[in-house]
Amino acid sequence: MTGSTDGGTRATTRPGQPLACVVVNPSKPRATAVVRGLLERELRGAGYTGPVWLETSVSEPGTMQARLALAAGARLVVAAGGDGTVRSVAAGLAGTGAQMGIVPLGTANLAARNLGVPVGDPRAAAQVAARGVDLPADLAWVRTEPWAEPDVGPD
């Protein structure tokens, strides 16, 4: 398996080394560039091959990328972005037993805060993503439907 990495180089899996993929929201290019270097160092130092980088888009916010990572054989999928990216990657990994790391790059970063992931320190977050302990996380599915009520509000 080969995939794009930063700088146009190629990442190739090596026998015996697990593959890591990073689903990244590219909306903050400066932060993304810093995180790429940190994650590549930390993941390789932890014995992972890659990482393979999969960028999100408005139409594909992370679920499809997480599924592609699994199809490629990733043992660890890191969500690098805000709560929307984390939520979408978690949805793509739900029920698979795959490991997920978080490097918070958003505004609120509620998921990262609630899980104790370092916020505002990309180096520490990259270390936790690559070498952290597994924590179970609850996942809920919510379905919304349009609803109209003619008698709501002041008359």
C-alpha positions, 0 to 999 in steps of 0.5 A: 500500500502506498499513499501520499505523505507531506511533500509528495513523498510516498509512504510504504508499509513494511512487514511487521509495522502497523500502518497509521493514517491521519485524517486531517482538516486542511482549513488551517494550513499553518497549523496543519503543516506543524502537525504534519511534522510532529505526527510523522515523527511521533508515529514513526517513533512509535513503530508505525509505518506511514502515516498516510494523509487523507484530507477532509473536504466540505462534502467529505468531512472525515467518515469516508476517509476513516473508512478508506484508512481501515480498508488500507489496513490502518491500525491507528487512525488519527483525527487532526482537526476540530470537533466536526472532524473528530465526530466524522472520523469516529463515525467511520470507525464505529464498531470496528475496534480500530484505534483512534487518536486526536490532535485538536486543531479546532476552536472548541475541541470539546471531544479532546478536552473531555477525553483529556487530550492536550489542547493547545499543545500540538506536540503533546497531542501528537505524542498522546495520539501515537503512544497514548493509552486506550480509553473507551468512548461512548458513541451515540447516533442521533437522527434528526427529521424536519418537523413543523408545528403550526402553533409554536411561538407567539400568536 
